[in-house]
């Protein structure tokens, strides 16, 4: 399956979508490592939305952790769940963050989905984590807008998918003005993570969509709002990626990576097992 960078962004309450300007760049210097596609052993249960995967060896007991992961295919989140010994609910809704956000227009749907997973697994999950790659972050944002769902979630992983609009509909010649509407829930979440009430990890690439704000711009906005220092680093990251920046405070962690092409975007998806380890 061929993945494209950054996809589209939710630009209104009605989940309108705006196409990006695709990057013409292809980088050949660095190897883009990939996980091997496989079907890890375990039990799979069809839910009202998505599929619950209980990896072999995970005790179906009260308090077991579960990750709801949006976008990125079926097998890869299951491989991550098997490696990190957590249950995974994988959900795919096609392309576009609006497609994912619309899944949870009903504010009761997420907790109903969690109840469905617990009932069919025969367990009450302990740590409930949300994760999304690219467009999948639209579902995470929509779920967290409901206070009851927000309260039940203990950890969030956003992989190169935190976007918003430009205030004037286009980037500025220098610092662009971002529409804060889609970013306020991340500010709230970041503050709770800094205070130790949640656990949050955010990653971004250098992809510049052009028609809406990049994950680099939204990451800069987030750390500025949180008052967290963003420091430059230069080191190898997971899957042969190159990490350029980091901001850490309490249980909040933001990581910036090099690259503005589709392979750089997919690098971060394949780093999911490592990101989960760091998140937990």
C-alpha positions as CSV (number, residue, x, y, z in Angstrom):
1,X,0.0,0.0,0.0
2,X,1.3,3.4,-0.9
3,X,1.1,6.1,1.7
4,X,0.9,9.8,0.9
5,X,2.2,12.6,3.1
6,X,-0.1,14.6,5.5
7,X,-3.3,14.0,3.5
8,X,-6.0,16.7,4.3
9,X,-7.1,18.7,7.3
10,X,-10.4,19.3,9.0
11,X,-11.1,23.0,8.3
12,X,-14.5,23.6,9.9
13,X,-17.0,22.2,12.3
14,X,-18.6,20.5,9.4
15,X,-15.4,18.6,8.7
16,X,-14.7,20.3,5.3
17,X,-11.5,19.2,3.7
18,X,-8.8,21.0,1.7
19,X,-6.2,19.3,-0.5
20,X,-2.6,19.9,0.1
21,X,0.1,20.8,-2.4
22,X,2.0,17.5,-2.7
23,X,5.7,17.7,-2.1
24,X,7.8,17.1,-5.2
25,X,10.7,16.1,-3.0
26,X,12.1,12.5,-2.8
27,X,15.1,12.0,-0.5
28,X,17.5,9.2,-1.5
29,X,20.4,9.6,1.0
30,X,19.0,8.0,4.1
31,X,17.6,4.5,4.3
32,X,13.9,4.4,5.1
33,X,13.6,1.3,7.2
34,X,10.3,-0.6,7.3
35,X,8.7,-3.2,9.6
36,X,8.0,-6.5,8.0
37,X,4.3,-7.1,7.4
38,X,3.0,-10.0,9.5
39,X,0.0,-11.3,11.3
40,X,1.0,-11.7,15.0
41,X,-0.7,-14.5,16.9
42,X,-3.6,-13.5,19.1
43,X,-7.4,-13.1,19.2
44,X,-9.3,-10.7,16.9
45,X,-12.8,-9.6,17.7
46,X,-15.0,-7.5,15.4
47,X,-16.4,-4.4,17.1
48,X,-19.1,-1.9,16.1
49,X,-16.2,0.1,14.7
50,X,-12.8,-1.5,13.9
51,X,-11.3,-4.7,15.3
52,X,-10.0,-5.5,18.7
53,X,-6.7,-7.4,18.8
54,X,-5.6,-9.2,21.9
55,X,-2.0,-10.4,21.4
56,X,-1.0,-13.9,22.5
57,X,0.4,-13.8,26.0
58,X,-1.7,-10.8,27.1
59,X,-3.6,-11.8,30.1
60,X,-7.3,-10.9,29.7
61,X,-7.5,-9.4,33.1
62,X,-8.9,-6.2,34.6
63,X,-6.4,-3.4,34.2
64,X,-4.9,-4.5,30.9
65,X,-3.9,-1.5,28.6
66,X,-5.6,-0.8,25.3
67,X,-4.7,1.4,22.4
68,X,-7.3,2.8,19.9
69,X,-5.2,3.6,16.8
70,X,-6.6,5.4,13.8
71,X,-5.2,5.1,10.3
72,X,-2.0,3.4,9.1
73,X,-3.5,0.0,8.0
74,X,-4.5,-3.1,10.0
75,X,-1.3,-5.1,10.5
76,X,1.1,-2.5,11.7
77,X,-0.8,-1.4,14.8
78,X,-1.2,-5.1,15.6
79,X,2.5,-5.7,15.3
80,X,3.1,-2.8,17.7
81,X,0.5,-4.2,20.1
82,X,2.2,-7.6,20.1
83,X,5.6,-6.1,20.7
84,X,4.4,-3.8,23.5
85,X,2.0,-6.4,25.0
86,X,-1.1,-4.2,24.8
87,X,-4.6,-4.7,23.3
88,X,-5.2,-2.7,20.1
89,X,-8.4,-1.5,18.4
90,X,-7.4,-0.6,14.9
91,X,-9.8,1.7,12.9
92,X,-9.5,2.7,9.3
93,X,-11.7,5.3,7.6
94,X,-10.0,6.1,4.3
95,X,-8.2,9.3,3.5
96,X,-8.8,12.7,5.1
97,X,-9.0,13.7,8.8
98,X,-12.6,14.7,8.2
99,X,-13.5,11.1,7.6
100,X,-12.0,10.2,10.9
101,X,-13.6,13.1,12.8
102,X,-17.0,12.2,11.5
103,X,-16.8,8.8,13.1
104,X,-17.2,10.5,16.5
105,X,-19.7,13.2,15.7
106,X,-21.9,11.4,18.2
107,X,-20.2,12.3,21.5
108,X,-21.3,9.0,23.1
109,X,-19.8,6.8,20.4
110,X,-16.3,6.4,21.8
111,X,-17.3,5.3,25.3
112,X,-19.9,3.0,23.6
113,X,-17.1,1.6,21.5
114,X,-14.9,1.1,24.6
115,X,-17.7,-0.7,26.4
116,X,-18.2,-2.9,23.3
117,X,-14.5,-3.9,23.4
118,X,-14.5,-4.6,27.1
119,X,-17.7,-6.7,26.8
120,X,-16.4,-8.8,24.0
121,X,-12.9,-9.2,25.6
122,X,-14.4,-10.0,29.0
123,X,-12.2,-7.4,30.7
124,X,-12.3,-3.8,32.0
125,X,-9.3,-2.1,30.5
126,X,-7.1,0.0,32.7
127,X,-5.0,2.5,30.7
128,X,-6.9,3.7,27.7
129,X,-4.7,5.2,25.0
130,X,-5.6,7.0,21.8
131,X,-3.2,7.1,18.9
132,X,-3.3,8.4,15.3
133,X,-1.0,8.8,12.3
134,X,-1.6,11.6,9.8
135,X,-5.3,11.9,9.1
136,X,-6.1,9.6,12.0
137,X,-5.3,12.4,14.4
138,X,-8.7,13.9,13.4
139,X,-10.5,11.1,15.3
140,X,-8.4,11.6,18.4
141,X,-9.2,15.3,18.4
142,X,-12.9,14.7,18.0
143,X,-13.0,12.1,20.8
144,X,-11.2,14.4,23.3
145,X,-13.7,17.2,22.7
146,X,-16.2,15.2,24.8
147,X,-15.4,15.7,28.5
148,X,-16.4,12.1,29.5
149,X,-14.2,10.6,26.9
150,X,-11.3,13.0,27.8
151,X,-11.6,11.9,31.4
152,X,-11.3,8.2,30.5
153,X,-8.2,8.6,28.3
154,X,-4.9,8.4,30.1
155,X,-2.4,8.7,27.2
156,X,-2.3,10.1,23.6
157,X,0.1,9.6,20.8
158,X,-0.1,12.0,17.8
159,X,2.2,10.9,14.9
160,X,2.8,13.7,12.3
161,X,-0.9,14.7,12.1
162,X,-1.5,17.8,14.1
163,X,-2.9,20.3,11.6
164,X,-5.0,23.4,11.4
165,X,-6.0,26.3,9.0
166,X,-4.1,29.5,8.3
167,X,-6.1,32.5,9.5
168,X,-5.9,34.2,6.1
169,X,-6.2,30.9,4.2
170,X,-2.6,30.8,3.2
171,X,0.8,30.9,4.9
172,X,2.4,34.2,5.6
173,X,5.7,35.5,4.2
174,X,7.3,35.0,7.6
175,X,5.6,33.5,10.6
176,X,2.1,32.3,9.6
177,X,-1.0,33.0,11.6
178,X,-2.6,29.8,12.7
179,X,-6.3,29.3,13.4
180,X,-6.2,28.1,17.0
181,X,-9.6,26.4,16.9
182,X,-8.4,22.9,16.1
183,X,-5.4,23.3,18.5
184,X,-7.1,24.2,21.8
185,X,-7.7,20.6,22.8
186,X,-4.0,19.8,22.3
187,X,-3.1,22.8,24.5
188,X,-5.4,21.5,27.2
189,X,-4.0,18.0,26.9
190,X,-0.4,19.3,27.0
191,X,-1.1,21.2,30.2
192,X,-2.6,18.1,31.8
193,X,0.5,16.1,30.7
194,X,2.9,18.6,32.1
195,X,0.9,18.4,35.4
196,X,1.2,14.6,35.3
197,X,-2.5,14.0,34.8
198,X,-2.1,12.6,31.3
199,X,0.7,11.2,29.2
200,X,1.3,12.8,25.7
201,X,3.7,12.3,22.9
202,X,3.6,14.4,19.7
203,X,5.8,13.9,16.6
204,X,6.2,15.9,13.5
205,X,8.1,16.0,10.2
206,X,9.1,18.9,8.0
207,X,6.4,18.3,5.3
208,X,4.9,21.6,4.2
209,X,1.4,21.1,2.8
210,X,1.1,24.8,1.7
211,X,-2.7,25.0,1.9
212,X,-2.9,24.4,5.6
213,X,-0.6,24.5,8.6
214,X,2.2,22.0,8.7
215,X,2.9,19.8,11.8
216,X,6.1,21.8,12.3
217,X,4.1,25.0,12.6
218,X,1.5,23.5,14.9
219,X,4.2,22.0,17.1
220,X,5.9,25.4,17.4
221,X,2.5,26.9,18.4
222,X,1.8,24.2,20.9
223,X,5.1,24.5,22.8
224,X,4.8,28.3,22.8
225,X,1.3,28.0,24.4
226,X,2.6,25.5,26.9
227,X,5.7,27.6,27.8
228,X,7.9,24.6,27.1
229,X,11.5,25.0,25.8
230,X,12.1,23.5,22.4
231,X,15.7,22.5,22.1
232,X,17.7,21.5,19.0
233,X,19.1,18.0,18.9
234,X,20.8,15.9,16.2
235,X,20.6,12.2,16.6
236,X,19.3,9.0,15.0
237,X,15.6,8.2,15.7
238,X,13.6,5.0,15.2
239,X,13.6,3.3,11.8
240,X,16.7,5.3,10.7
241,X,15.0,8.7,11.0
242,X,16.9,11.8,12.1
243,X,15.6,13.7,15.1
244,X,16.1,17.5,15.0
245,X,14.2,18.8,18.1
246,X,12.7,17.9,21.4
247,X,10.6,19.4,24.1
248,X,9.9,17.6,27.4
249,X,8.1,18.7,30.5
250,X,6.4,16.4,33.0
251,X,4.7,13.7,31.0
252,X,4.6,15.8,27.8
253,X,7.1,15.0,25.0
254,X,7.3,16.5,21.5
255,X,9.8,15.2,18.9
256,X,10.7,16.8,15.6
257,X,12.2,14.8,12.7
258,X,13.8,15.7,9.4
259,X,12.2,15.1,6.1
260,X,9.6,16.6,3.8
261,X,8.7,13.7,1.5
262,X,6.2,10.8,1.7
263,X,8.9,8.3,2.9
264,X,9.7,10.6,5.8
265,X,6.0,10.6,6.7
266,X,5.8,6.8,6.6
267,X,9.0,6.5,8.7
268,X,7.1,7.8,11.6
269,X,4.2,5.3,11.2
270,X,6.7,2.4,11.2
271,X,8.2,3.8,14.4
272,X,4.9,3.1,16.2
273,X,6.3,0.3,18.4
274,X,9.1,2.5,19.6
275,X,6.9,5.5,20.1
276,X,4.5,3.4,22.2
277,X,7.4,2.3,24.4
278,X,8.4,5.9,25.0
279,X,4.8,7.0,25.6
280,X,4.3,4.3,28.3
